[in-house]
């Protein structure tokens, strides 16, 4: 895999989901193009992960995203694996939220995915192989109180990914959607959302990354699309 490129969006702090995904694919022999807004954090991770490079970019800025993808292709080559892990979430009452927040969420969660795929899939089709993996969650399947602006855009993301899977799967491109039914144990989320919970309550970012790596390399005779991940004690 020394010549293969994996592009990962939403690569946050070390030990978070995006960082663990980048680390796992680096360990698996990929050269990893890491995209996120925090340039300093990306440079820190790039120094630790073999073959990884930092590409600071806000994926919600679609012009900047297009320029960044073009730069990655020029410097590293066409990605064989695309992982859209970046997300934008705003929470609040439908009556009090700024409607512009819905548009901003949609741009990061769904429109950026479209632009990523349109910019990279021609080379995958030419090669007859590739993988597009999307990090999702239960919000893609239900609209809970105060989560409407986020859930609606994640649901759109899931349907977009499914359409991609149906269109490009027969052409050799594996598209999979990871529905993570859990609180993820990241440096950002645990202290805010569930600081008092035991370790078993959380999904481990490294375990999520391991499953993504496995799915990206499934045999063509048994491809997954919807991959549900949850802790063993999760009620569902």
Secondary structure, DSSP 8 states (H G I E B T S, - for coil): -TT-EEEEE---STTSHHHHHHHHHHHTT-EEEEEES-HHHHHHHHHHSTTEEEEE--TTSHHHHHHHHHHHHHHH---SEEEE-------S-TTTS-HHHHHHHHIIIIIHHHHHHHHHHHHHHHHT-EEEEEEEEGGGT---TT-HHHHHHHHHHHHHHHHHHHHHGGGTEEEEEEEE-SEE--TTHHHHH-TTS-GGGEE-HHHHHHHHHHHHT--GGG--SEEEE--TT---
